Amino acid sequence: MAKKEKIVFFCLLIILFSAIPAGALEIPPRPDGRITDRTGTLSPREVAVLDQKLAAFEKETTNQIAVLLIPSLEGESLEDFSIRLAEKWKIGQKGRNNGAILLIVKNERKLRIEVGYGLEGALPDALAGSIIRNEISPRFKEGRFFAGIEAGLTAIMAATKGEYRAAKKNSQRSQGLPLWVPLLLILVFGFFMVMSAMGRKRYYHSGGSGGWTTGGGYWGGGGSFGDSGGGFSGGGGDFGGGGASGDW
């Protein structure tokens, strides 16, 4: 009986491990350049512009960023493919893990910023999500893929140097509540309190009555993100699933 159980167990293992590669999308080999376009979206000039931009950034900071455009995930989840890609490409310097990958799945209108361990402090998940929502997705919706990629890369590079502020978009929403509005509310509230106190004194001394009703409100504020990033030489960066996903 024990022998039969072992046979069944090993058969199940064989079936399990043989099924995994069959359903997984093949990861492209690590490219020589920083921009890999498997969709034909970018022109050679656009690829060159982006590559030069990232090369200059790499020279300045030693951080490395790579971009991959593919047409489809073929049924695989975005996050699973992205982390497999990161583990194979190993963008970033060994021991410093200061790499990032911008993955774009054009036909499925999905994208992800995968962040190496060493850049997670400078580029946390919330900030990566903000870059996708504020910089990349709006341009992709307009069909401006080069502009969206360029804006996203610029924001990622700025974030690793502590120069990108996610609150930039939030400040536009707060413009509907000018600074004088809360000040006015405070003054009105103070006026009501003084008048209410005077009314109570009148009631005690002359039998008069008075009453005031005051309202309340909810105030909220935005925040910003940013920190300094590390460096890169390439070929040994580790990733742990940090980053953010989005669509357009």
C-alpha positions in Angstrom: 0.0 0.0 0.0 2.8 2.4 0.9 4.5 1.6 -2.5 1.3 2.5 -4.3 1.0 5.7 -2.4 4.5 6.7 -3.4 3.9 5.9 -7.0 0.7 8.1 -7.0 2.6 10.9 -5.2 5.4 11.0 -7.7 3.0 10.8 -10.6 1.2 13.8 -9.2 4.5 15.7 -8.9 5.4 14.9 -12.5 2.0 16.1 -13.7 2.2 19.3 -11.6 5.7 20.4 -12.7 5.2 19.4 -16.3 2.0 21.5 -16.4 3.6 24.7 -15.1 6.0 25.6 -18.0 3.3 24.7 -20.5 1.0 27.4 -19.3 3.6 30.1 -18.6 4.4 32.7 -21.1 8.0 32.6 -22.3 10.2 35.3 -20.8 12.3 37.1 -23.5 16.1 36.9 -23.0 17.7 39.8 -21.2 18.3 42.4 -23.9 21.4 44.4 -24.6 19.4 47.6 -24.7 17.0 49.1 -22.1 13.9 49.2 -24.3 12.4 46.0 -25.7 9.4 46.5 -27.9 7.7 43.3 -29.0 4.6 45.2 -30.3 6.1 47.5 -32.9 4.6 50.5 -31.0 7.7 52.6 -30.8 9.7 53.9 -33.8 13.5 53.3 -33.9 14.1 56.9 -33.1 11.8 56.8 -30.1 13.5 53.7 -28.8 16.9 55.4 -29.2 15.6 58.5 -27.3 14.3 56.5 -24.4 17.4 54.3 -24.3 19.7 57.3 -24.2 17.7 58.9 -21.5 18.0 55.7 -19.3 21.7 55.3 -20.1 22.4 58.9 -18.9 20.4 58.2 -15.8 22.2 55.0 -15.2 25.6 56.8 -15.6 24.5 59.5 -13.2 23.0 57.3 -10.4 24.0 53.7 -11.3 20.3 52.8 -11.0 18.9 50.8 -14.0 15.5 50.9 -15.5 14.3 48.6 -18.3 11.1 48.7 -20.4 9.3 45.8 -22.0 6.3 46.0 -24.3 4.4 42.8 -25.1 1.1 42.2 -26.9 -0.5 39.8 -24.5 0.0 37.8 -21.3 -1.7 34.8 -22.9 -3.8 34.1 -19.8 -1.1 34.6 -17.2 -1.6 37.2 -14.5 0.3 40.5 -14.8 2.0 40.2 -11.4 3.2 36.6 -12.0 4.7 37.4 -15.4 6.3 40.6 -14.1 8.1 39.0 -11.2 9.2 36.1 -13.4 10.6 38.7 -15.8 12.4 40.5 -13.0 13.9 37.3 -11.7 15.2 36.4 -15.1 16.5 39.8 -16.2 17.9 40.7 -12.8 17.9 44.4 -13.5 20.0 46.2 -10.9 23.3 45.8 -9.2 24.0 42.7 -7.1 23.8 43.5 -3.5 22.2 46.9 -4.1 19.1 45.6 -6.0 18.5 49.0 -7.5 16.6 48.2 -10.6 13.1 48.8 -11.9 11.1 47.5 -14.9 8.2 49.1 -16.7 6.1 46.3 -18.2 3.4 47.2 -20.8 0.9 44.7 -22.1 -0.6 46.6 -25.0 -3.5 44.5 -26.2 -4.8 43.9 -22.7 -4.3 47.6 -21.7 -2.3 46.6 -18.6 0.9 47.9 -17.2 3.1 47.4 -14.1 6.1 49.0 -12.5 8.2 46.3 -10.8 10.6 47.7 -8.2 13.8 46.1 -6.9 14.4 45.7 -3.2 16.9 48.5 -3.1 14.5 51.1 -4.6 11.4 50.2 -2.6 12.2 53.0 -0.1 12.4 55.6 -2.8 9.7 54.1 -5.0 7.1 52.6 -2.7 4.0 50.9 -4.0 1.8 53.9 -3.5 4.1 56.2 -5.4 4.5 53.7 -8.2 0.7 53.6 -8.5 0.5 57.3 -8.5 3.0 57.5 -11.4 0.9 55.0 -13.4 -2.4 56.9 -12.7 -1.1 60.4 -13.2 1.7 60.2 -15.7 1.3 57.0 -17.9 -2.3 56.0 -18.1 -3.8 59.4 -19.2 -1.4 59.5 -22.2 -1.9 55.9 -23.1 -5.7 56.5 -23.2 -5.0 59.2 -25.8 -2.9 56.7 -27.8 0.4 58.6 -27.0 2.5 55.6 -26.0 5.9 57.2 -26.4 4.8 60.3 -24.4 3.3 58.0 -21.7 6.5 55.9 -21.4 8.7 59.0 -21.4 6.6 60.7 -18.7 6.6 57.5 -16.6 10.3 57.0 -16.8 10.9 60.7 -16.0 8.8 60.3 -12.9 10.4 57.0 -11.9 13.9 58.6 -12.2 12.8 61.6 -10.2 11.3 59.4 -7.5 14.6 57.5 -7.0 16.2 60.9 -6.4 13.5 62.2 -4.1 12.3 64.7 -6.7 8.8 63.4 -7.6 5.8 64.6 -5.6 2.7 62.5 -5.9 0.7 65.3 -4.3 1.0 67.3 -7.5 -2.3 66.0 -8.8 -4.0 66.1 -5.4 -3.3 69.8 -5.1 -5.5 70.4 -8.2 -8.5 68.9 -6.3 -7.8 71.0 -3.2 -8.1 74.1 -5.2 -11.9 73.9 -4.8 -11.3 74.8 -1.1 -9.3 78.0 -0.9 -7.3 78.9 2.2 -9.8 81.6 3.2 -12.7 79.2 3.5 -11.5 77.4 6.7 -10.4 80.7 8.1 -13.9 82.2 7.5 -15.5 79.1 9.1 -13.3 79.6 12.2 -14.3 83.3 12.4 -18.0 82.5 12.0 -17.8 79.8 14.7 -16.0 82.1 17.0 -18.6 84.8 16.4 -21.4 82.3 17.2 -19.7 81.3 20.4 -19.4 84.9 21.6 -23.0 85.7 20.7 -24.1 82.5 22.4 -22.3 83.5 25.6 -23.8 87.0 25.4 -27.3 85.5 24.9 -26.9 83.2 28.0 -25.8 86.2 30.1 -28.9 88.1 28.9 -31.1 85.1 29.8 -29.7 85.0 33.3 -30.1 88.7 33.9 -33.3 89.6 32.0 -35.1 86.3 31.4 -34.5 86.5 27.6 -33.8 83.5 25.5 -31.6 82.8 22.6 -30.3 79.9 20.7 -27.6 79.2 18.0 -27.0 76.2 15.8 -23.6 75.6 14.5 -22.5 73.2 11.8 -19.4 71.1 11.4 -17.2 70.0 8.5 -14.5 67.5 7.4 -11.1 68.7 6.4 -8.5 66.5 4.8 -5.0 67.0 3.4 -2.8 65.4 0.8 0.7 63.9 1.2 3.8 63.6 -0.8 6.3 60.9 -1.4 10.0 60.8 -2.2 13.4 59.5 -1.1 16.8 59.0 -2.4 17.7 56.0 -4.5 20.9 53.9 -4.7 23.1 52.8 -7.6 23.5 50.1 -10.3 26.0 48.2 -12.4 23.6 45.6 -13.8 23.0 41.9 -13.9 22.3 40.9 -10.3 19.4 42.8 -8.9 16.8 41.0 -6.8 13.0 41.8 -6.7 10.5 40.9 -4.1 7.2 41.8 -5.7 7.2 45.5 -4.8 5.6 48.0 -7.3 2.2 48.7 -8.7 -0.1 47.6 -11.5 -2.6 49.6 -13.5 -4.5 49.9 -16.8 -5.8 52.5 -19.3 
